Amino acid sequence: MQYRHSEDPGVTEQPLDIYQPRAVENLGVWPFDGLSLKAYGIVADGQGIDAEMQYLARQIVNQEVLPRVETEGASNGMGFIFIHPGALGLTISSHWWCQGSVLCQHNYRKPYAASQPLNTRDRTVVACVWELALIHAEQEIWRHTMMRPDPDPKGYLKTRAPMNVV
């Protein structure tokens, strides 16, 4: 991690990551009640995705995401999820499509040193640069498979983002 320098006394020095590509893993399609999610892993150097992280991700979907999908309404019943053990903590980010062209998101973020996850409902964070690349790839897949005269849900669920996307 590097620090940017500022001559402006009102600007504090902030950590600045150096971009290094991260491995992307295909974790399959996870079916839930009324929602199918393509699961991905985004793995920082020295990290890995284990069964406990996958179990936590499934719990988050069942307990937190599915109620939000129902509340939001107009779900297209598909989306994607990624488990991202990063350098500083674990992110589990669930995304689902509604109204044909709207992407909804639910984030879980827990720094490794923290005892509790961050309050992501009040945080303004969308995603990190590695996650944004995967979100963009999924948006392209959605547009090409679903936003056409003959939507192809099976095509959406079987088409994966390139594993070298991030």
Rosetta silent file (secondary structure, phi, psi, omega in degrees, C-alpha in Angstrom):
SEQUENCE: MQYRHSEDPGVTEQPLDIYQPRAVENLGVWPFDGLSLKAYGIVADGQGIDAEMQYLARQIVNQEVLPRVETEGASNGMGFIFIHPGALGLTISSHWWCQGSVLCQHNYRKPYAASQPLNTRDRTVVACVWELALIHAEQEIWRHTMMRPDPDPKGYLKTRAPMNVV
SCORE:     score description
SCORE:     0.000 S_00000001
   1 L     0.000  135.084  176.645    0.000    0.000    0.000 S_00000001
   2 E  -109.214  167.336  176.490    1.301    3.460   -0.873 S_00000001
   3 E  -119.973  135.110  177.449    0.263    6.839    0.452 S_00000001
   4 L   -84.065  149.483 -178.569   -0.586    9.771   -1.733 S_00000001
   5 L  -106.445  139.352  179.254    0.968   13.082   -0.808 S_00000001
   6 L  -128.707  133.375  174.583   -0.956   16.309   -0.778 S_00000001
   7 L   -80.359  -15.824 -179.328    0.363   19.860   -0.609 S_00000001
   8 L   -78.057  117.642 -177.684   -3.135   20.966    0.453 S_00000001
   9 L   -65.990  -16.921  179.011   -3.194   21.187    4.267 S_00000001
  10 L   -84.858   -7.092 -178.774   -6.942   20.420    4.228 S_00000001
  11 L  -106.624  122.927  178.239   -6.400   17.051    2.530 S_00000001
  12 L   -83.375  155.101  176.606   -5.216   14.179    4.675 S_00000001
  13 L   -72.128  133.894 -177.988   -2.939   11.523    3.319 S_00000001
  14 L  -121.577  145.203  176.039   -4.946    8.462    2.315 S_00000001
  15 E   -64.489  144.882  179.834   -3.769    4.942    1.567 S_00000001
  16 E  -132.688  115.667  179.322   -3.669    4.140   -2.133 S_00000001
  17 L   -70.366  150.300  170.552   -3.605    0.525   -3.312 S_00000001
  18 L   -94.899  128.243 -177.062   -1.388   -0.534   -6.160 S_00000001
  19 L   -68.116  125.467  171.078   -3.471   -2.390   -8.736 S_00000001
  20 L  -134.688  128.008 -179.635   -2.559   -6.049   -9.040 S_00000001
  21 L   -53.983  146.892  178.535   -4.869   -8.442  -10.906 S_00000001
  22 L  -116.889  149.267  178.550   -6.807  -10.852   -8.737 S_00000001
  23 E   -71.859  142.465  175.464   -7.837  -14.388   -9.486 S_00000001
  24 E  -117.027  133.476 -179.384  -11.510  -15.000  -10.253 S_00000001
  25 E  -116.849  143.339  174.651  -13.089  -18.372   -9.487 S_00000001
  26 E   -89.760  115.991 -179.124  -16.309  -19.886  -10.825 S_00000001
  27 E  -104.820   13.818  176.323  -18.313  -21.168   -7.834 S_00000001
  28 E    89.548 -172.194  175.492  -21.293  -22.361   -9.876 S_00000001
  29 E  -106.360  127.022 -178.585  -24.934  -21.261   -9.938 S_00000001
  30 E  -103.511  114.122  177.027  -26.605  -21.100   -6.539 S_00000001
  31 E   -85.596  136.131  173.880  -30.384  -21.644   -6.557 S_00000001
  32 E  -127.627  178.530  178.574  -32.474  -20.009   -3.847 S_00000001
  33 L   -68.189   99.712  178.079  -36.217  -19.622   -3.435 S_00000001
  34 L    83.057    7.459 -177.789  -37.099  -17.503   -6.474 S_00000001
  35 E  -148.512  127.300  174.101  -33.532  -16.371   -7.161 S_00000001
  36 E  -113.077  126.661 -177.828  -30.611  -17.980   -9.016 S_00000001
  37 E  -119.172  129.386  170.465  -27.197  -16.401   -8.498 S_00000001
  38 E   -75.265  124.439 -176.339  -24.017  -17.005  -10.460 S_00000001
  39 E  -101.590  135.473  179.148  -21.364  -17.298   -7.751 S_00000001
  40 E  -129.451  155.238  167.236  -17.822  -16.005   -8.151 S_00000001
  41 E  -116.004  137.961  171.834  -14.765  -15.741   -5.975 S_00000001
  42 E  -119.077  118.622 -168.192  -12.360  -12.807   -6.251 S_00000001
  43 E  -120.351  121.068  174.637   -9.172  -13.714   -4.424 S_00000001
  44 L   -75.603  157.894  177.033   -6.387  -11.418   -3.236 S_00000001
  45 L   -53.980  135.828  177.360   -2.836  -12.756   -2.977 S_00000001
  46 L    81.080    1.190 -179.249   -2.432  -14.933    0.079 S_00000001
  47 L  -112.951  169.826  176.637   -6.190  -15.415    0.504 S_00000001
  48 L  -157.136  164.258  178.173   -8.570  -18.218   -0.395 S_00000001
  49 L  -105.961  124.306 -178.949  -12.252  -19.073   -0.389 S_00000001
  50 L  -114.706  176.304 -178.194  -13.256  -21.805    2.000 S_00000001
  51 H   -61.715  -34.225  179.613  -16.471  -23.665    2.817 S_00000001
  52 H   -63.957  -41.019  177.766  -17.155  -21.347    5.782 S_00000001
  53 H   -65.446  -41.030  179.053  -17.174  -18.269    3.523 S_00000001
  54 H   -66.602  -38.954  177.182  -19.512  -19.984    1.078 S_00000001
  55 H   -62.958  -44.768  177.974  -21.821  -21.013    3.934 S_00000001
  56 H   -60.092  -43.332  179.571  -21.840  -17.418    5.234 S_00000001
  57 H   -60.358  -43.102  178.866  -22.653  -16.123    1.740 S_00000001
  58 H   -65.828  -38.427  176.634  -25.605  -18.500    1.449 S_00000001
  59 H   -62.918  -43.106  179.784  -26.849  -17.468    4.905 S_00000001
  60 H   -61.050  -43.378  178.585  -26.657  -13.800    3.944 S_00000001
  61 H   -61.599  -50.334 -177.432  -28.699  -14.454    0.809 S_00000001
  62 H   -63.293  -41.778 -172.868  -31.342  -16.434    2.698 S_00000001
  63 H   -90.344  -29.730 -174.070  -31.604  -14.101    5.692 S_00000001
  64 H  -116.879  -42.338 -174.540  -30.916  -10.660    4.222 S_00000001
  65 H   -76.300  -49.755 -177.196  -31.048  -10.662    0.420 S_00000001
  66 H   -56.429  -41.359  174.895  -34.231  -12.649   -0.249 S_00000001
  67 H   -62.827  -35.521  178.134  -36.330  -10.347    1.984 S_00000001
  68 H   -69.379  -37.964  177.054  -34.895   -7.329    0.143 S_00000001
  69 H   -60.132  -45.184 -179.998  -35.646   -8.951   -3.228 S_00000001
  70 H   -64.876  -42.774  179.989  -39.242   -9.440   -2.144 S_00000001
  71 H   -64.695  -43.163 -179.943  -39.528   -5.883   -0.778 S_00000001
  72 H   -64.013  -40.877  179.621  -38.012   -4.356   -3.926 S_00000001
  73 L    75.699  174.803  177.245  -40.346   -6.400   -6.112 S_00000001
  74 L    53.766   32.972 -179.529  -40.293   -6.918   -9.873 S_00000001
  75 E   -69.707  143.265  173.160  -37.342   -9.309   -9.581 S_00000001
  76 E   -89.051    0.712  172.847  -36.160  -11.077  -12.699 S_00000001
  77 E    76.659   11.882 -177.847  -35.099  -13.996  -10.479 S_00000001
  78 E  -143.082  159.587  177.022  -31.432  -13.916  -11.473 S_00000001
  79 E   175.741 -150.858 -178.299  -28.207  -12.221  -10.587 S_00000001
  80 E  -151.935  160.351  179.219  -24.755  -12.882   -9.230 S_00000001
  81 E  -140.015  143.354  171.078  -22.823  -12.961   -5.992 S_00000001
  82 E  -130.899  145.097  174.365  -19.159  -12.707   -5.246 S_00000001
  83 E  -106.685  122.258 -174.187  -17.106  -13.660   -2.253 S_00000001
  84 E  -128.735   91.257  170.736  -14.047  -11.452   -2.054 S_00000001
  85 E   -76.826  101.141 -176.772  -11.447  -12.157    0.598 S_00000001
  86 L   -90.723 -166.072 -178.778   -9.407   -9.014    0.046 S_00000001
  87 L   -71.533  -33.166 -173.754   -6.268   -7.666    1.647 S_00000001
  88 L  -109.580  -18.099 -177.207   -8.108   -6.034    4.580 S_00000001
  89 E  -176.655 -175.871 -178.014  -11.334   -7.965    4.955 S_00000001
  90 E  -105.530  129.921  173.188  -14.098  -10.091    3.498 S_00000001
  91 E  -117.843  134.345  170.969  -16.749   -8.734    1.151 S_00000001
  92 E  -123.840  115.807 -174.161  -19.794  -10.708    0.066 S_00000001
  93 E  -122.584  118.579 -179.360  -21.755   -8.776   -2.510 S_00000001
  94 E  -104.012  137.534 -178.175  -25.098   -9.994   -3.863 S_00000001
  95 E  -133.802  135.840  176.513  -26.637   -8.502   -7.008 S_00000001
  96 E  -139.435  150.324 -178.009  -30.017   -9.198   -8.573 S_00000001
  97 E   -94.094  138.475  174.220  -31.825   -7.849  -11.579 S_00000001
  98 E  -139.714  161.916  177.780  -35.290   -6.319  -11.370 S_00000001
  99 L    53.825   23.436  175.589  -37.582   -4.432  -13.734 S_00000001
 100 L    81.399  -27.313 -175.313  -35.651   -5.877  -16.676 S_00000001
 101 L  -147.415   13.051 -177.169  -32.732   -3.450  -16.475 S_00000001
 102 E  -110.863  128.888  179.182  -32.126   -2.424  -12.855 S_00000001
 103 E  -100.708  121.867  177.244  -29.305   -3.940  -10.809 S_00000001
 104 E  -102.306  156.821 -174.535  -29.861   -4.121   -7.052 S_00000001
 105 E  -142.442  144.387  171.321  -27.091   -4.757   -4.534 S_00000001
 106 E  -135.427  122.303 -177.582  -26.625   -5.948   -0.964 S_00000001
 107 E  -110.307  143.376  169.513  -23.143   -5.815    0.560 S_00000001
 108 E  -121.642  129.041 -179.580  -21.604   -7.532    3.541 S_00000001
 109 E  -139.950  125.934  179.061  -18.191   -6.248    4.577 S_00000001
 110 E  -136.556  111.835  173.482  -16.150   -7.353    7.574 S_00000001
 111 E   -60.010  145.358 -177.175  -12.566   -6.263    8.182 S_00000001
 112 L   -58.208  -35.490 -176.772  -10.480   -9.205    9.368 S_00000001
 113 L   -82.560   -8.504 -175.743   -9.646   -7.469   12.660 S_00000001
 114 L   -86.127  150.639  176.677  -13.272   -6.512   13.419 S_00000001
 115 L   -86.649  -22.734 -178.594  -15.605   -8.495   15.627 S_00000001
 116 L  -130.127  152.291  175.029  -18.694   -7.363   13.691 S_00000001
 117 L   -67.982  159.191  176.825  -19.386   -6.560   10.024 S_00000001
 118 L   -71.043  155.252  174.274  -19.649   -2.928    8.943 S_00000001
 119 L   -78.854   96.439 -175.232  -23.051   -1.278    8.618 S_00000001
 120 L   -84.468  -11.384  176.592  -23.271   -1.389    4.827 S_00000001
 121 L   -70.843  -30.658 -178.862  -26.771    0.066    4.605 S_00000001
 122 L   -98.911   -8.882  178.780  -25.453    3.457    5.700 S_00000001
 123 L   -80.826  147.033 -179.823  -22.088    3.285    3.920 S_00000001
 124 L   -91.930    5.842 -178.147  -21.793    4.927    0.531 S_00000001
 125 L   -68.808  133.381  174.220  -19.383    2.282   -0.806 S_00000001
 126 L   -96.428  -58.487 -177.548  -20.428    0.613   -4.056 S_00000001
 127 L  -172.675  162.222  173.898  -17.484   -1.683   -4.790 S_00000001
 128 L   -86.291  173.285 -174.986  -13.704   -1.773   -5.140 S_00000001
 129 H   -60.586  -35.706  179.971  -11.970   -1.651   -8.505 S_00000001
 130 H   -69.596  -41.251  179.245  -11.708   -5.454   -8.725 S_00000001
 131 H   -68.089  -37.728  179.467  -15.402   -5.901   -7.949 S_00000001
 132 H   -60.918  -36.371  178.383  -16.403   -3.172  -10.413 S_00000001
 133 H   -62.621  -41.483  179.069  -14.734   -5.100  -13.245 S_00000001
 134 H   -69.943  -40.143  176.882  -16.838   -8.157  -12.451 S_00000001
 135 H   -60.564  -43.100  179.175  -20.015   -6.080  -12.094 S_00000001
 136 H   -62.753  -43.822  179.338  -19.334   -4.533  -15.503 S_00000001
 137 H   -61.400  -41.506  178.436  -18.785   -7.945  -17.109 S_00000001
 138 H   -66.631  -36.120  176.736  -22.070   -9.205  -15.631 S_00000001
 139 H   -62.370  -40.886  177.997  -23.890   -6.105  -16.884 S_00000001
 140 H   -64.472  -42.063  178.911  -22.642   -6.854  -20.401 S_00000001
 141 H   -63.409  -43.530  178.725  -23.789  -10.468  -20.135 S_00000001
 142 H   -59.722  -47.905 -177.243  -27.233   -9.338  -18.917 S_00000001
 143 H   -60.988  -42.606 -176.712  -27.580   -6.860  -21.749 S_00000001
 144 H   -76.079  -28.839 -176.899  -26.589   -9.389  -24.413 S_00000001
 145 H   -99.488  -27.708 -171.602  -28.665  -12.308  -23.122 S_00000001
 146 H  -114.494  -29.855 -175.756  -31.727  -10.691  -21.550 S_00000001
 147 L   -95.318   63.737 -179.074  -32.300   -7.218  -23.001 S_00000001
 148 L  -148.338  169.818 -177.053  -33.335   -8.376  -26.445 S_00000001
 149 L   -59.583  -27.459 -179.409  -36.597   -9.425  -28.123 S_00000001
 150 L  -123.145   76.697 -177.527  -36.066  -13.071  -27.121 S_00000001
 151 L   -52.680  143.841 -175.790  -34.622  -13.045  -23.551 S_00000001
 152 L  -125.182   80.435 -179.351  -32.490  -16.078  -22.746 S_00000001
 153 H   -57.123  -40.957  178.516  -32.459  -16.761  -18.965 S_00000001
 154 H   -63.928  -39.021  177.043  -30.597  -20.063  -19.411 S_00000001
 155 H   -62.774  -40.041  177.868  -28.029  -18.252  -21.549 S_00000001
 156 H   -61.887  -48.893 -175.481  -27.561  -15.631  -18.842 S_00000001
 157 H   -68.202  -26.784 -179.535  -27.005  -18.223  -16.120 S_00000001
 158 H   -90.718  -16.806 -178.795  -24.539  -20.281  -18.181 S_00000001
 159 L   -86.664  121.549 -176.921  -22.498  -17.330  -19.497 S_00000001
 160 L  -105.773  150.751  171.797  -19.702  -16.457  -17.102 S_00000001
 161 L   -63.088  147.249  177.820  -17.572  -13.368  -16.823 S_00000001
 162 L   -57.822  137.747 -176.845  -14.056  -13.986  -18.117 S_00000001
 163 L   -71.483   -6.702  176.674  -11.936  -15.388  -15.341 S_00000001
 164 L  -106.194   20.268 -172.016   -9.231  -12.832  -16.157 S_00000001
 165 L   -69.440  -27.135 -176.360  -11.624   -9.874  -15.823 S_00000001
 166 L  -113.028    0.000    0.000  -10.088   -8.395  -12.689 S_00000001
